Amino acid sequence: MSGQDVGGQRWDALVVGGGIAGLTAAWDLVRAGLRPLLIEARGYTGGLVAAGRIGGARMDLGAEGFVVRGQAATSMLAELGLHATGPHGRPRLFLPPLTPGDGDGPSGWALHRFPDDAYLGIPANPLAPDVVGIIGEAAARRAAQDAELPGTVGTGLDDPADLASFITARMGAGVLNRLVRPIVAGIHSAGPEDLAADVVVPGLRRATAELGSLGAAATAVLEQRRARRDGAGGRSVDAAVEGGLFRLTDALREAIEAGGGSVRTRIGAQWLRPAGGEHGRDSATWRVGIAPTRRGPTPSDEPVPDGAEEVVVTDRVILACSAGAALRLLRGVPGLPASATDLSVPVGAPIARFTLVVRAPELGGEPVGSGLLVAPTGPTGSAGTMASDGTDPGGTPPSMMPCPARAKALSHLSTKWPWVGAELRALHGPDVHALRLSYGRPGRPRPEVDLSVALDDVAALTGVRIEPEAVIDHMLVRWDGTLPPVTPAYRERTTHLEEQLAPVSGLEVTGAWVAGTGIAAVVGHARTAAGRLVGPHGE
């Protein structure tokens, strides 16, 4: 970390926030020949991309991969000398039984392999045998009607903008509840009815309208993915950085500092004002008060000021911090209507991740492939029983067999990411595996997890009973409220805010709260924001 004194100094740019958005933006500024200062109020950079040692091996504790879209993330990896790679092994879905008479599926909760040709659970061909085996014959016939519907169904300006409504309009509740819902909930920690379709699957509604069906749009996405040559293509939706996603944030910070920028942690922005005073809306120069910080009352709270304030003067400011901090700073922008920053930010679900390193020869057969996602149950949506025509009964929670596990997902990390398995075997010998269980759903209480709960869930989900004495190491990590659902209404408000800020010179806002969740979405948004600040005044 650079020890430059910024008191009274002028910087080419100031980036507030050291998560993946801030690091990406600062890196692009450095590449443009600028000297940015990046400040992070917490004691570390990387945000949700974090690493720790479990069983002696360094692993991702937060995000471990990203849904591939566009080239912004993968081109950045290439420039940093990193390699994108897909996960090893095929994932599974853990689902309740179908309605009696709607297929010859298992009589209880069971594992199903992900369909061969599906994007985020949306099947290219709803009548494919592996799809029928998951959603049932009646639901598959309903989904196949997508090909006969006009392309305008579910894609018009007056149609509901949430993902659940879009999928249901095109393919029905069977595809929504038994395919899309478990996958999207696993990635975004929110139900599809709480997510804007154009944020989760950008361009898919437009492609559906243009190609005439959702199946055709899904086919086009799959073909594009398989044609990729950057290591992020293939069957899987997600990709990672070879060696761990944490290598990306490590490399970004190193590149920023090597290029003349500075990164300072435990420093937060306190206020933001135009250097020209109240009439400086069009001025390209900003004054920002910064001060040392200490932890807030709880780990999830914003850090609080704790030291003497300094002032930074700069022509470019990028707010890549949390929504609360960014909105507080934006209130110092003259001429910005109060309504623009009067945002009610959704609160994400409480998330707990329990990682175990165990000695278990029985896991050598990879009983769950790279891992599994557990279908959510309950009145919103149900992955469980449906009416015989494949529609959602509506109004009444479906009757279903209780799920035998509390976890919402399990990753067989040492299979999914081969470097994890290789490092553990080098440290501990053969038959050592890493498993990660994820807990926490929207609207549910904060999950309480300990080793006994985790081992019971491993047994229920994999069929392998691991005794406590076979556990080499374990760690519980919480990410409470860190993935707020991007609802259509919220998306409309953030878009309005960005439009209000567009005329303000030298100021950009980025981060998951405006870009949408997901590494690729955040990286793309941050790179675009940085690019807008590299113009004639920055050459």
N, C-alpha and C positions, 0 to 999 in steps of 0.2 A: 504493500500500500504506500502510495506516495505521501511524503510528509510535507508537501508544499503548504506554505501559509497563504490562505486565500483572503486574509483580511486586507481590504482595500485593493485587491487585485482584480483585474479584468480577465475574464475567460472567454474563449470563442463561443462556448456553449455551456449550459448547465443542464444536466439530466437529473431529475429528482426521482429516485427509485432505482434499486439495484436488482430487481427481478429480471426475468428473461426479457421483458419488454425494454427496460432501461439499458441493460447490457447490450442488447441488439442495436438500439438506437445510437448509443455512444460509440459502438464499434463502427457503424456506418458513417458517423461524423468523423471519426479518426481516418477512415479510408478516404474521405473527401479532403483530407489535409487539415482538418480543424483540431483544436486542442480543447477537448471538453473536460469539465469536472463532473463526475458522477457522485452523488451523495445518496446514502442509504441509511435510514433511521434505525434499522435493526443492526445487529452485530455481524451479519453475514450477507453475502450477495447470493443471488440465484433464486430467491423466493421459493416457489414450489418445486424447483429442481434442487434437490439437496441430497447429500450422500452421508453415509455413516458405515462403520465397520460392524458387521455381525458375523460371529464365528471367525473373525480375523479377515474376512473378505470385504472389500469396499463395494457397497451396493447403493442403488438409488433408494432413497427413503420417501420421496414424493413422486412426482411424475417420472415415468420410466420410458415413455415413448410418445409418439404423436400421430394423429390421424393425418395421412398424407393428402395434401391439397396444394396445387400449384408448385412453384419452384423456390419460393422465398426461403424456406427452411433448408432444403437440401442443397441449394447453391451456396448458402452460407457455410454449411458443413464442409463442402468441397474447398472453399476458399480458406478455411481454417485448418485444412489438412485432416479432417475427420471423415469417417465413412458411415453412411447410412446403411442400415441392415434391417431385414425383417425378422420377426421372431421365429424360432425353430419350433416345430410341432404344430399340431392343429388344435385350436381351442374347442371347447364344448359349451353347451348350454345345459343347465340343471333345471328341469321343468316338471311341473305337476302333471298328472295323467290327463288325457283328453276325456271329453264327455263319452260315456259308454255308447258304443254304436257308431262313433265317428272315427273309426280306424282301429287297427289292432296293435295299439301301442302298449307300453308298460302299464301295469295297474297302480303303480306308485310313482313318486318322484324319481326321475331317472336322467341319465346323461344322454345328450344328443350331440353329434358332431355338427359344427357349423355347416350350413349348406355350401356346396361347391361354388355356386355362382350367385352371390348375394353381396350387396354393399350396405353396411350397417344394418344387416338383417333384411334389407329389401331385396326380394328375389328377382332375378332376371326372368326366370320361368317359374311361376307359382305351381305348375303341375309337375315339376321335377320330383322324382321319388323321394329325395332327401328332404324336400320342403313339405311334401304331403305327409311324410312320417312325423314331422314336427307339429304341423298345424291341423292335420286331419283333412279328410277328403272334402267335406262340405266347405270348410274355410278355404281350401285350395281352389275349389270351383268359383267361389266368390272372388277370390283374388285374381283369378284368370279373366274375370270380366273387365279388368283394367284395360286390356287390349281392345275392347269394344267401345269403351267410353270415349267421348270427345276429349281432346287434349285440354280443353278449357275447364273440365271438372276438377275442382280443388286448386286451381292455379290462378283464378281471377282475382282482381283487385278487391272485390267484395267478399271473397272467401276467407274463412278463418286462417290466420297466419301461423298457427301453432303446428308443430310436426305431427301430433296425434290426429288432428282433424284432416290434415293432408293425406296421411297414410290411410286413414279410415275411408275417406272419400274415394280414393283410388283402389285400394286392395282389401279393405274391410278390417274387422277387429281381430281376425285370426293372425294375420301378418303383424298387426300392431302389437298385440299382447304377447305372442309367443316368440316373436323374432326381434322386432325393432325395439320394443320396450326394454327387455333385459340388456341388450347391447348398448343402447343409448344411455340407460340409467347407469350402467357400469362405467361408461366413459365420462359422462357429464354430471353424475350424482344428482340427477333430476329426472322427473318423468317427462315424456314427450309432449304432454299437454301443457307443460310449463316452459317449453323451449320454442323459440322462433325457428320455423323450418329453414328460412334463408340464412340463419346463423349456423345451424348444425350441419346442414348440407347445402352450402352455397351453390346456387345455379341449378339445383335439381328440379325445382318447380318450373323454372323457365325451360329447361330441357324437356320436361314432361309435356309442356304446352307445344313446344316446337316439334318434338318427335312423335307426339300423339299418345304416348302411354308412359306410365312410371316404369314398367318393365323395360321398355326401350331405353329410357334415360339411365336406369341402373346398368344395363348392358354397355352403354357408351362409357360410363365411368369405369367399369371393370376393364374394358378394352384399353382405355387410356392408361390405367394403372399397370397392366401387364406389359405395355409397351415402354415403360420407363426404363432408363438405363443408368439411374443414379443410385441403385441399391435399395430404393424404397418401393419398388413395384412388387408384383407377384400376387399371391392369393390374399395375404393379410391386409386388413384395413390400416393397421398401425405399423410404424417403423421406429427405430431407435438409433442411437449412436453406438457404434461398435465400442465396447468397453464400458458403456454406461452413459446415460444422458447427462450426468453431472460433468462429463468431460467437455460438453459444449459450453456450459457457463464458466468452467475453469479457463477454457481456451479464450472465450470472449474477454474475460477480465485481463488475462495476460496480454492479449493483443491490444486492448485499450491502453494499458500502461506502457507497453513497448512502443506504441505509436505516439506517445507524448501526452496522452490523457492522464487523468488522475482519478482514483477511486478511493472514497473515504466512507467508512462505515461508522455507525453510531453518530451520524450527523443528519439532522432533519431540516427541511425548509419550514420556516415559520410564517413568512408573508411574502407576497409578490406584488410589485407595483411598477408601473412604467417610470423610467428615469425622468420623463418629462412632466411628471405630475398628473393631475386629473385630466389634463387635455392631451395626454400622450397616447391615446388609443392607437394612432397610426405610427407611433414611434417604434423603431426596431430595437430600442435599448430598454433593458429591464434591470431593476434592482431587486434582489432576493435576500431576505434575512435568513441566515442559517445558524444553527446552534447545536451543541452536543446533546445527545439524548440518552435516556436510560429506559429500561423496560417499563411497560405499563403495568397495571394491577394484575393482569393475567397475560399469558403468552399470546393470546389472540388479540389483545388490545393494542392500539397504536402506541408506540413509544412516546415518552413525554420529554419536553425540553429539560436540560440539566446542565446549564453552563452559559458562559458569556456568548452573546450574539455577535456574528460577523455579517458583513454585507458583501454580496457578490454582484458584480456588474457584468452584464453580457448582452449580446444581440440576439441570442437564441436560447429559449427555454423549452425543454420537453418535460412535461409532467407524466411520468411513467409509474407513479406511486398508486396506492390504493384509492378507491373512490372517495372515501371520506376526506383524506388528506388533499387530494386534487381539487375537490369541490370547495374546500376551505380556502385554498390558495386562489382559485379562480374568482372568488368573491372580491378580490382586490383588482380585478380588471375593469377599468372605467368603461361605461357604456354597455356592459354585458347585463342583460335583463336578469333580475333576481329569479324569475321563473325558470331560466335556463339551468341554474345550479340547484334548484329546489327539487332534487331527485330523491326518491325513496329507493334505495338500493336493495334488491332482494338479498336475503340471507341464505347462504348455502347450508347444506345438510352437515351435521356433525359427522366427521369422518375419523375412523380409527383404523390403523393398519398394524397387524401383528405379524411379524416376520420370525420364522423359526429356521434354525439350522439343525438338522437331525441326522442320525444314523439309521437308515431304513432301507435295507436291500429290496423290500417289496415295492418301493417307488421306482426301481430301475426299469420297470416295464412301462413307465409313463402312463399310468391309468387315466389321467385327465389331459393328456397331451401337454400343451403349453399352459393350460389352466382352464377355468370355467367361470361362467357368469350365472348367478342364481336369479331366477325370475322373481320380480317383486310380486307380492300378493296383497290383496286388500281391495277396498271399494274403488280405488281409482283405476284400476286397471288391470287388472287381473290377467295373469298369465295362465290362469286355470281354465276351468270348464266354461264352454260357450254354448249358445243355443245351437240346435242341430243344423241351422243354415249358415253357421259360421259368424253370425252377428253377435254383438255384445248384448246381453240381456237388458242392461241399462237399469239404473235406479237401485237395484238390489245387489248387494255384494254377492259374488258367486260363491257357491258352496265348493270348497276344495279341501284337499287333504293338507294338513299343516306341514310346512316345510321342516324337514328334520335338522336343518342347520340354521344358525343365526347369521352366518357370514353372507355377504352379498356377492362375493367373488373370491376365488382362490387362484393364485398364480404359482405354477411350479417353476420358480425362477431359475433353478439350475438347469432346467430343460429349455425353457423359453429363451434364455440368454446364455449361450454355451460358455462364455467367459466366466460367468459366476460359478458354474459347475467345475470348470477347470481349476479355478483358484481354490475352491473348497477342497477338491481332491488333492491338490498339491499340499494343502495345509493339514488335512485330516485323513487322507487315504481314501479308499473306495467306499461306495455305498453311502456317501454323505450328500444330502440334498437340502436345498433352500426352498421354503414355501412361504407365501405371503397371503394372509387372509385379510379381506377388507370388510369393514362394518360401517353402518350408518346410512339411513335413507331419509329423504325429506319427510318432515312431519313426525318423525319417530324420536323417542328420547335419545339422549346421548348414550351411545353404546358403552357398556361396561364389559371389558374383555380381560381375561387372564389366561394363564397357560392351560388350565383345565378346559375352559371354554374352547380355546383354539384347538386343542387335541381332539375334543369331541367332534368339532366341525370337520377336522381333517378326516376323521374316521367316517363321518356321514357322507362326505363329498367324494372321497377317493376309495373308500372301502379298506383302507389301511389303518390299523390301530397302532399308534406310536405311544410307547410308554414314556413317562417323564424322564426316566434315566437315560433314554436314547436321545434326549434333547441336548445338543452341544451349546447352543446359545439362543436367545430370543430377545426381541425388542418390540415395544409398543410405541407407535408414533401417532400423534393426533394432528389433524388438519381441520379443525372446526371452522365452518363458515367460509372456507376459502374458495369454493366454487359456486358462486351465486348463479341461479338459473337465469338465462337471458330470455325473458318472456317477450312476446310481441310488443306489448305496451311499453315495457322498459326499453326495448330496442328502439322504438319510435322516439322516446325521450332522449336517449343518448345520441341518436342521429340528429335530432333538433339541436342539441348542444353543440355538436361538431359543426353544424351549419352556422350557428351563431358565432363560433370562434374563427371561422374561415377568414373573415376580413382582418382579424387581429394579427399584425405582423410580428414575426419572430416568436410565436407561441404555438405549441402543439400539445395535444393530450393523447396518450396511448395507454395500453394495458388491457388486461382481460375484461375489466368492467365496461370498456367501450368497444373492444375488438371482438368479444365473445371468448368463451373458454376454448382451450386447445392450443398447444404449442404453435402449430402451423398458423392458426388464425392470429395469434398474438405477434408472432415474428413478422408476418406479412404486414400487419397494421403498423408495427413499430418502424419497419424499414420504409414504408410509405411516408410516415410522419417525419422521419429524419431526412428523407429525400426532399421534402418540401422546404426544409430549412437550408438546404445547400443550393443557393441560387447566386445571383449576381453579387449580393452583399457578402457571400461566404466564399467566393472564389479567390 
